[in-house]
Amino acid sequence: MQNRIIFIFFFGIFFLKSNIGSSQQTDIYNFSADKLTYSQDNNIIEAIGNVVAKNQEGKQISADKIIYNKTNQLLKTFGNSKFSDVKNRILTADNFEYDLEKKIISAENRVKYLDNYKNVYYFSRLKADDKFIEIIGYNLNSDLNKEKFQSKDKFNEFIE
């Protein structure tokens, strides 16, 4: 009986670990670049030149240079940075920082966000979750697709 309980306990731990591991698989990015280096000491990937990073969820990040710290799950882009997802939402900026653990993107300098309704928003800085449900932006300008833009307040009347 005691062996059976121990077996169930270890099986439960193994099952829990395998489920946790598989749920984190979507945050694993595959990198391609002209030059790719990995430092085992620091657990850092540095990719330079035509860098593209893709994950299992269809998120794609491209830039001139990407530094990814695997330990703290922080991905930094430098130059011609672009983030896109399967819903055709696109974020471009000179550079951004993506916290994979918190799922937060912070972008700076010439920030442009294109939503899935083809509305275009321009910011000097932006901070958003990676599904773009909540966006905090600074110095906003926009080009709105009035046919598809919807708001639940009086803002629609203002833009017409």
N, C-alpha and C positions, 0 to 999 in steps of 0.2 A: 504494500500500500504506500509506504513512504517513497519507494522508487518511482511509483506512478506519479505522485505529487511532484517530485523533483523533475521528472520528465516533462510534465505539463508546465511547470514553472519555466524551465529552460526553453521549451517550445514557444511559450508565450513571449519570452524576451526576444527570441530569434524572430518571431513573427512581427513583433513591434518594431524591432530594429530594421527589418526588411521593408516594412511599410513606411517608416520615417525616411529611410534611404531612397525609396522610390519616389516619395513626394518631393524630395529635394532634387531629383534628377532633372526637373524642368529648369532649374536655375544653373545648370551646367552649360557653359557656352563653348562651342567649338570655334577655334580661331584659325583664320588664314591671313597671311601677310607676306610681304616681300622678305622681311626679316623677323624671326620669332625667337626669343630667348626665354629660358625659364631658370630662375634662381631657386634651387632647392633650399638654400640657407634661409632666404627671406620668404619663400613660397610666393614669388611674384612672377607673373608672365608679362613680358614687354614685347609688344608687336609694333613694328614700324613699316610704313609704306603700304598703301592700299589694304588697310586692315578691315576685315569683316569678321564679326562674331555673331554666331547664331545659336539659339537654344531650341529645345523640343517644342516649346509653345508657339514658335513662329516669330519670336521677337528677334530683330536683327539690329546690330549696332555696327556702324562703319565710321572710320575716321582716318586721319593721317597717322595717328599714333594712339595706342591704347596701352595703359598700364593696369593690370588686374592683380590686386592683392587677394589671394585665395584665403588667407587667414582671417581677415576682417571683412571679406566679401564686398570689397569696394573696387569699382571699375571706373577709371578716369580716362576721358578722351581728350585729344588735343588736335585741333585743326580740322575743319570740314566735317564736323561730327553730325551723325544722323542716327536717330532711333526710330524704328518702325515696328508695327505689329500686324497681326492678321486682320484686324479691322480697318486697315489702311490709315491709321493715325500715324502722323509723321512729325517728329520733333527734330529740328536742325538748329545748330548753334556752333559758335567757334569751338567751345568745349563744354563738357558736362561731367558730372560725377553721378554715378549710379550705385546706390547702396542696395545690393541684392538681398540682403537679409531684411531690411526694413521696406524694400521695394519703393524707394524714393529716388527721384531724379532731380538734380539741381543743375540748371543750365545757365550759362552766362555769355554775353556778347552776341549780338545779332541773333537773338532767339526767335525762331519761327515755329509755330505749331499749326498743323493742318489737321482738323478733325475729320471724322468719317462722313460729314455732310459737306465737305469741301469749304468750310469756313476757315479763313486764315487769320491767325492772331500773331502779332509781333510784340516782343517784350525786350527789355534790356536784361532782365533776369527772370527766371522761372523756377518754381519748386512744385513738384507734382508727384502723385503716386504713379506707378508704372501702368495703370489702366486709365489714367487721365480722368478719374472721377472727381478728384479735387485738385484744382490748379491754383497756385498763388503766383501771380505775375506782377511785374513792376513796369510802369510806363507802357501801358497797353495801347496798341493801335490794331484795327481789324478790317478785314474785307469779308463781309458776311454774305452768304448765300441766302437771301431773304425768303426764297421759296421754301427752304428747308429749316430755317432757323426758328426754333421754338423756345419760348420762355413761359414760365408760369406766373408772370407778373406784368406790370405795365411797360416793361422795357421794349416789348415788340411794338407798341404804339409809338414809342420814341424814335425807333430806327426807321419807320416807314415814311 
